[in-house]
């Protein structure tokens, strides 16, 4: 806590963006470390941020104990999924600590961004042994996140916002769009099937003529270039 305070005092930032993350797997292996980073770390930043705007990245993991959506192709639908006001319901250490970190920032001038399956031009898809056909979410281009942050800072937006890509697809479908049929698919017993609704941010993005990036359009352009 004292170290965080000293760093903030030294640099006197206008904005603090908390991107610190521990993978869900590591959180389950070490619940103490998960709590220290995901909860105490956020509390320290909030308590010592001084005049800085705190932007905290969160996760849809707090909804991983809800009934999964059906395993179908949803395409682009802004309203499907869990909204900003949906009540958290999770059994995982990761989900619980991310939910608690949000509660710390509740009713403050901080901005919480929930997002999912981040990708870039250099890293469009994580390399894993198999891709679950019943794990469904919204792939999100990192550039879209930064566009939203610029708007949020200019308009002094606070509270919780789901900022994700427009398309809802499975990990298996996502992998096939890159690698074709040469992909190992699998149905997970307890899949993380929990897309977020992005209906809340659509009017704001429309005002600024910003369109969220479609995963399939992105991959199509990547192949062309």
HELIX and SHEET records of a PDB file:
HELIX    1   1 UNK A    2  UNK A   11  1                                  10    
HELIX    2   2 UNK A   24  UNK A   29  1                                   6    
HELIX    3   3 UNK A   31  UNK A   35  1                                   5    
HELIX    4   4 UNK A   36  UNK A   40  3                                   5    
HELIX    5   5 UNK A   41  UNK A   48  1                                   8    
HELIX    6   6 UNK A   60  UNK A   63  5                                   4    
HELIX    7   7 UNK A   93  UNK A  105  1                                  13    
HELIX    8   8 UNK A  142  UNK A  154  1                                  13    
HELIX    9   9 UNK A  171  UNK A  179  1                                   9    
HELIX   10  10 UNK A  199  UNK A  207  1                                   9    
HELIX   11  11 UNK A  215  UNK A  224  1                                  10    
SHEET    1   A 4 UNK A  15  UNK A  18  0                                        
SHEET    2   A 4 UNK A  53  UNK A  59  1                                        
SHEET    3   A 4 UNK A 111  UNK A 115  1                                        
SHEET    4   A 4 UNK A 159  UNK A 162  1                                        
SHEET    1   B 3 UNK A  75  UNK A  76  0                                        
SHEET    2   B 3 UNK A 167  UNK A 170 -1                                        
SHEET    3   B 3 UNK A 136  UNK A 137 -1                                        
SHEET    1   C 2 UNK A 118  UNK A 119  0                                        
SHEET    2   C 2 UNK A 140  UNK A 141  1                                        
SHEET    1   D 2 UNK A 131  UNK A 132  0                                        
SHEET    2   D 2 UNK A 185  UNK A 186  1                                        
END                                                                             
